[in-house]
Amino acid sequence: MSDYDGDALNDEQLLRYSRQLLLEEFDLDGQQALAGARVLLIGCGGLASPAALYLAGAGVGRLLLVDDDRVDRSNLHRQVAFRDGQVGDGKAEALASQLRALNPDVAVEPHATRADPAWLEQHLPRVDLVLDCSDNFATRQAVNAACVAHRRPLISGAAIRLDGQLAVFDLRRPDSACYACVYGDGTDGDLACSEAGILGPVVGTVGTLQALLAIHLLTGTPVAPVLRLFDGRTLSWREVAFKKDPGCPVCGDRSKPLPA
Ligand SMILES: [Zn+2]
């Protein structure tokens, strides 16, 4: 399976992507941008389920999936990419098989491992964009540090109980804030869905919007750098502005040379 060429869409692809090709803001240029894009999704759970399905459906050229977990029956109410028959399977491969079934144009790379700093250092340079769909602060901080070091845009999503959070850090820009500018650089305070609970449509809403933001970034549609907070009780959104913290321990000194 290879990365397809958005320059030369065949009849099947013209039909597959016809409804988004109709959009003035998207057009053939947008399709070509997606076809040439490589996107990394960190975690293959409730955020990545809709995010990966929409990105595969839209025709992103290559999707890298990383998760060392296995599908549990308690995941199925929110991790909507999985089927009951996949309980016990590795999540990265299980999600990859659904994406391939949805759109054979897309090259899908499952990695059944943890996205630790060493793995990120190896794979970040290969991708254009990162979606953080993980569920713990240690991974979030490692992903942020790698995105800062390699200047890759980071779309961060999170959800617990009936609350969701969504933010874009366009780290291609030297003046962009990073995840640690907003949340600090600590790794304490993880609150697991297994303890706190979560409603499926809440995490699904955030994951869906991570996919929309990814399409915007890949096709050059401007995205405001704000933190978006979703209240699943009232279905209301609140926007919180943030700025780069000059004293941030992760991105504060951008005069550092890029890694080779
Ligand atoms: Zn920062």
Boltz pocket constraint, residues with backbone or C-beta under 6 A from the ligand:
constraints:
  - pocket:
      binder: B
      contacts: [[A, 176], [A, 177], [A, 178], [A, 179], [A, 180], [A, 181], [A, 182], [A, 245], [A, 248], [A, 249], [A, 250], [A, 251], [A, 252]]
      max_distance: 6.0
